[in-house]
Amino acid sequence: MSWTLLPALPPGVPGSARVIRMSSTGQEAATSGSYKRPRQRDIARMAGVSQPAVSLILTGRGQDRIPDETRQRVLEIAAAVGYRANTAARRLQGQSSGLLGVHSYGDIFPIGFQHYSYEYLVGIHSAAEQSGFDLVLFTSTRRGPVPSPYLGNDENRLGVADGSIIVGGHSSENDLARLVGEGYPFVHIGRRQMEGIDIPSVGSDYVDGTARLIVELAETGHRKLLYLGADSVDEGRRDRREGFRIGVEKAGLTSTDMCFVGREEVTADWLTSTIPTSGWTIVAEEHDLAHRAVTSATTVGRRLRTDLAVAVLASPLAGEFDSWYCGFLVEQREEIGWRAGKLLIDIVEGRQSGPRQLLLKCRPSVTSYGYVPL
């Protein structure tokens, strides 16, 4: 770690006699003393030029109107005082910040490779990198009791980026309507439908995928199905439930039921009272419910290979229970992230002309050890 003393600046200029600590890579690690962000007018005063001239130089415009000597002097002073462009102001002026944001209504920080958001982020990163954008992962938007781009009902925190990807099935309708009203570019991961509002989105086709999985389960001998769903509804859950009904009808199943409960309600007592006999297959709406069902079955001594089967309407995660699933959906999450990123970039750059709502197919998978409970 080294210390660098920047040249003394004229009195009254933010950053005078500024001492900064530098890392081994030359990046600023911390500052000591009072420091105010330098502005273009400060640079103009030091260089002896007008503020409009500084603006032209720092934004790369007016190449033919500014002498090279003046340009070089302004750039050297800007570097010395640590000037950074105000990205929010640049957006207001119709200039690109070169940034794309990611805001999540669910858990995304920290991420792990076994978490569904990881695959989305890999795709988003790929799209941004291919188009020359940087990514900003917004963490401050999760400081309040409910994640929101509008902390304390203030201005849009996402505004420093040219546009943002919104992740999470539990996104706020008020937030989305406000973003649309402000004309802020964004793309929602997961189908989102609001009356009278166009929400650009990319997600999984759960209706088709669920219906096909139910048919395949039935064809391999799973004829008694219990749909285990959450006690709340969003577009993804609604689509899975519609797909289940379609699949049951196509497969000609007669021994089926649907149950909607809170996650904590899926206990050993719930299992024994809801499924008192063997031979059933639980079709869980999401991983939390599937894991609770597996745990409850183990607690009461139900043998997953002979008494009870569990399928989940999502892609498998790297978890301890996943090997017990008799079926699941394979979602194109990385592709969804990439498509969302490309759609957002097209919207930001004003060249989006195709569909603004995209659904990618899910591939149903009945495992090779897809036992049929007796």
C-alpha positions in Angstrom: 0.0 0.0 0.0 1.5 3.4 -1.0 0.6 7.0 -0.4 0.4 9.6 -3.0 0.1 13.4 -2.4 -1.7 15.1 -5.3 -0.5 18.6 -6.3 -1.7 21.5 -4.2 -4.8 23.1 -5.7 -6.0 26.7 -5.6 -7.8 27.7 -2.4 -11.5 27.0 -2.4 -11.3 24.2 -4.9 -12.7 20.9 -3.7 -9.9 18.4 -3.1 -7.2 20.9 -2.0 -4.1 19.1 -0.6 -6.0 15.9 -0.9 -4.1 12.8 0.4 -5.3 9.5 -1.0 -4.2 6.0 -0.2 -3.5 3.9 -3.2 -3.6 0.1 -3.5 -0.9 -1.9 -5.2 -2.9 -1.7 -8.4 -3.0 2.1 -8.3 -6.7 2.3 -7.4 -7.9 4.6 -4.7 -8.6 2.7 -1.5 -9.6 5.4 1.0 -9.5 9.1 1.6 -8.5 11.1 4.6 -9.6 14.5 5.5 -12.5 16.5 4.1 -13.3 15.8 0.5 -15.9 17.2 -1.8 -16.6 15.9 -5.3 -14.9 18.2 -7.8 -17.2 19.8 -10.4 -16.7 21.0 -13.9 -16.7 24.6 -12.8 -13.8 23.9 -10.5 -11.8 22.4 -13.3 -12.7 25.4 -15.5 -11.5 27.9 -12.9 -8.2 26.0 -12.5 -7.6 25.7 -16.3 -8.7 29.3 -17.0 -11.4 28.3 -19.5 -15.2 28.3 -19.6 -17.3 25.6 -18.1 -18.9 24.8 -21.5 -15.4 24.2 -22.8 -14.7 21.8 -20.0 -17.9 20.0 -20.7 -17.1 19.6 -24.4 -13.6 18.2 -23.5 -14.8 15.8 -20.8 -17.6 14.4 -23.0 -15.4 14.0 -26.0 -17.3 16.5 -28.1 -16.2 19.6 -30.0 -12.9 18.0 -31.1 -12.4 20.6 -33.8 -13.2 23.6 -31.6 -10.8 23.2 -28.7 -7.0 23.6 -29.1 -5.0 20.5 -28.2 -3.0 22.3 -25.6 -6.2 23.4 -23.8 -7.7 20.0 -24.0 -4.6 18.3 -22.6 -4.5 20.8 -19.7 -8.1 20.2 -18.8 -7.7 16.4 -18.9 -4.6 16.6 -16.7 -6.4 18.7 -14.1 -9.5 16.5 -14.2 -7.3 13.4 -13.5 -5.4 15.2 -10.7 -8.5 16.2 -8.8 -10.2 12.8 -9.3 -13.1 14.1 -11.4 -15.8 11.6 -12.2 -18.7 12.3 -14.4 -22.2 12.5 -12.7 -23.9 9.6 -14.5 -27.4 10.7 -13.4 -26.9 14.1 -14.8 -25.6 12.6 -18.0 -28.8 10.6 -18.4 -30.9 13.7 -17.8 -29.0 15.4 -20.7 -29.7 12.4 -23.0 -26.2 11.0 -22.7 -25.4 7.4 -22.0 -23.7 6.5 -18.7 -22.6 3.1 -20.2 -24.2 1.4 -17.2 -26.9 -1.3 -16.9 -28.4 -2.0 -13.5 -29.6 -5.1 -11.8 -32.2 -4.7 -9.0 -33.7 -7.8 -7.2 -36.8 -8.1 -5.1 -35.5 -11.5 -3.9 -32.3 -12.7 -2.3 -29.4 -12.1 -4.7 -26.6 -10.8 -2.5 -24.5 -12.8 -1.9 -25.0 -15.1 -4.7 -23.9 -18.7 -5.1 -23.6 -20.9 -8.1 -26.5 -23.1 -6.8 -28.9 -20.1 -6.6 -31.3 -19.5 -9.5 -30.1 -15.8 -9.8 -26.6 -16.9 -10.6 -27.6 -18.2 -14.0 -29.6 -15.0 -14.8 -26.6 -12.9 -13.9 -24.2 -15.0 -16.1 -26.5 -14.3 -19.0 -27.0 -10.6 -18.2 -23.2 -10.2 -17.8 -22.6 -11.8 -21.2 -25.1 -9.5 -22.9 -23.6 -6.4 -21.3 -20.0 -7.4 -22.1 -20.9 -8.1 -25.7 -22.4 -4.6 -26.1 -19.7 -2.7 -24.2 -21.8 -1.8 -21.1 -20.8 -2.1 -17.4 -23.1 -3.7 -14.8 -24.2 -2.1 -11.6 -25.7 -4.4 -8.9 -27.9 -2.3 -6.7 -27.6 -3.2 -3.0 -28.9 0.0 -1.4 -32.4 -0.7 -2.9 -32.7 -3.5 -0.3 -32.0 -1.4 2.8 -35.7 -0.8 3.6 -38.3 -3.2 5.0 -39.4 -3.9 1.4 -36.8 -3.9 -1.5 -37.6 -0.9 -3.8 -35.8 1.4 -6.2 -37.5 4.3 -4.3 -36.0 4.3 -0.8 -38.0 6.6 1.5 -40.2 7.5 -1.6 -37.3 9.5 -2.9 -36.0 9.7 -6.5 -35.3 6.5 -8.5 -32.1 5.0 -7.2 -31.7 3.1 -10.5 -31.3 6.4 -12.4 -27.5 6.3 -12.5 -27.8 3.5 -15.0 -29.2 3.8 -18.6 -31.7 1.1 -17.8 -32.1 -1.9 -15.4 -33.0 -5.6 -15.2 -35.6 -6.2 -12.5 -35.4 -9.7 -11.0 -38.0 -11.2 -8.7 -41.5 -12.6 -8.9 -42.7 -10.5 -6.0 -41.9 -7.1 -7.7 -44.1 -4.2 -6.6 -46.8 -3.1 -9.0 -46.5 0.5 -7.7 -42.7 0.5 -8.4 -43.2 -0.9 -11.9 -46.0 1.6 -12.7 -43.8 4.5 -11.4 -40.8 3.4 -13.5 -43.0 3.2 -16.6 -44.5 6.6 -15.8 -41.0 8.1 -15.6 -40.0 6.6 -18.9 -37.2 4.7 -17.2 -36.0 1.7 -19.4 -36.2 -1.7 -17.7 -36.9 -5.3 -18.4 -38.5 -7.7 -15.9 -37.2 -11.2 -15.6 -40.3 -13.4 -15.3 -43.7 -12.7 -17.0 -45.3 -9.6 -15.4 -48.8 -8.5 -16.5 -50.4 -5.3 -15.4 -53.7 -3.8 -16.8 -53.0 -1.0 -19.2 -49.2 -1.1 -18.7 -46.6 -2.5 -21.1 -44.0 -4.4 -19.0 -41.0 -5.6 -21.1 -40.2 -9.1 -19.8 -38.4 -12.3 -20.5 -39.3 -15.5 -18.6 -40.0 -19.2 -18.7 -43.1 -20.7 -20.3 -44.4 -22.5 -17.3 -47.8 -23.3 -18.8 -46.4 -25.5 -21.6 -43.5 -26.9 -19.5 -45.7 -28.0 -16.6 -48.4 -29.5 -18.8 -45.7 -31.6 -20.7 -44.1 -32.7 -17.4 -47.5 -33.9 -16.0 -48.1 -35.9 -19.2 -44.7 -37.5 -19.0 -45.2 -38.4 -15.3 -48.5 -40.0 -16.0 -47.0 -42.0 -18.9 -44.3 -43.4 -16.5 -47.0 -44.5 -14.0 -47.5 -41.5 -11.7 -51.3 -41.4 -11.8 -52.1 -40.0 -8.3 -50.9 -36.4 -8.2 -51.2 -33.7 -5.4 -50.3 -30.2 -6.6 -48.6 -28.4 -3.7 -48.7 -24.6 -4.2 -47.9 -21.5 -2.2 -50.6 -19.5 -0.5 -50.1 -16.5 -2.6 -50.3 -15.9 -6.4 -48.0 -14.3 -9.0 -47.8 -14.8 -12.7 -45.3 -17.7 -12.5 -47.4 -19.6 -10.0 -50.6 -18.9 -11.9 -49.0 -20.2 -15.1 -47.8 -23.4 -13.3 -51.3 -24.1 -12.0 -52.8 -23.6 -15.4 -50.2 -26.0 -16.9 -51.0 -28.6 -14.2 -54.7 -28.5 -15.1 -54.0 -28.8 -18.8 -51.6 -31.7 -18.2 -54.1 -33.5 -16.0 -56.8 -33.2 -18.7 -54.4 -34.3 -21.5 -53.2 -37.3 -19.4 -56.8 -38.3 -18.4 -55.9 -38.4 -14.7 -58.8 -38.7 -12.2 -56.9 -39.0 -8.9 -55.6 -35.5 -8.5 -55.9 -32.7 -6.0 -54.5 -29.2 -5.4 -53.4 -27.8 -2.1 -52.2 -24.2 -1.3 -50.4 -23.6 1.9 -47.7 -21.4 3.5 -44.2 -22.9 3.5 -44.1 -23.3 7.3 -47.4 -25.3 7.2 -45.8 -28.2 5.3 -45.0 -30.4 8.3 -45.0 -34.0 9.2 -48.6 -33.6 10.6 -49.7 -31.9 7.4 -48.3 -34.7 5.3 -49.9 -37.5 7.3 -53.3 -35.8 7.3 -53.3 -34.7 3.7 -51.8 -37.9 2.2 -52.8 -40.7 4.6 -52.1 -43.4 2.1 -49.2 -44.3 -0.1 -48.9 -44.2 -3.9 -49.1 -40.4 -4.4 -46.7 -38.0 -6.2 -46.4 -34.5 -4.9 -45.9 -31.9 -7.6 -44.4 -28.9 -5.8 -44.7 -25.4 -7.2 -41.2 -24.4 -6.1 -38.1 -25.6 -4.3 -39.0 -24.5 -0.8 -42.2 -26.5 -0.8 -40.5 -29.5 -2.3 -37.8 -29.5 0.3 -40.3 -29.2 3.1 -42.3 -32.1 1.6 -39.2 -34.3 1.4 -38.2 -33.4 5.0 -41.7 -34.1 6.3 -41.8 -37.5 4.5 -38.5 -38.5 6.0 -39.7 -37.5 9.5 -42.7 -39.7 9.4 -40.9 -42.6 7.8 -42.3 -42.4 4.3 -40.0 -44.1 1.9 -39.4 -41.8 -1.1 -38.7 -44.7 -3.4 -41.7 -46.8 -2.6 -44.3 -44.8 -0.6 -44.2 -41.2 -2.0 -42.7 -39.4 -4.9 -41.9 -35.6 -5.3 -41.5 -33.6 -8.5 -40.8 -29.8 -8.6 -41.8 -27.3 -11.2 -38.4 -25.6 -11.5 -34.9 -26.3 -12.5 -32.9 -28.5 -10.0 -30.5 -26.8 -7.7 -27.3 -28.2 -6.1 -29.1 -29.2 -2.9 -29.2 -32.3 -0.8 -32.8 -33.3 -1.7 -32.6 -32.8 -5.5 -31.6 -36.5 -6.1 -35.0 -37.5 -4.7 -37.0 -35.7 -7.4 -38.8 -38.0 -9.8 -39.3 -35.0 -12.2 -38.5 -31.4 -12.7 -38.4 -28.6 -15.3 -35.2 -27.5 -17.0 -35.4 -23.7 -17.4 -33.1 -21.7 -19.8 -32.1 -19.3 -17.1 -28.8 -18.2 -18.6 -30.5 -17.6 -21.9 -33.3 -15.7 -20.2 -30.7 -13.4 -18.6 -28.9 -12.9 -21.9 -32.2 -12.2 -23.8 -33.3 -9.7 -21.0 -30.0 -7.9 -21.3 -30.2 -7.7 -25.1 -33.8 -6.5 -25.0 -32.9 -3.8 -22.4 -29.9 -2.6 -24.6 -32.1 -2.5 -27.7 -34.7 -0.4 -25.7 -32.0 1.9 -24.3 -30.4 2.5 -27.7 -33.8 3.1 -29.4 -33.6 0.2 -31.8 -36.1 -2.3 -30.2 -38.7 -3.3 -32.7 -39.6 -7.0 -32.0 -41.7 -8.5 -29.2 -41.3 -6.9 -25.7 -42.6 -10.0 -23.9 -40.7 -13.2 -24.4 -41.3 -16.7 -23.0 -38.7 -19.4 -23.4 -39.6 -23.1 -23.4 -38.9 -25.3 -20.3 -37.9 -28.9 -20.9 -39.7 -31.4 -18.8 -37.5 -34.2 -17.3 -38.6 -37.4 -15.6 -35.4 -38.8 -14.0 -33.9 -42.1 -14.8 -34.6 -43.2 -11.3 -38.1 -42.0 -11.6 -39.6 -44.5 -9.2 -43.4 -44.9 -9.0 -44.8 -45.1 -5.5 -47.0 -48.1 -4.9 
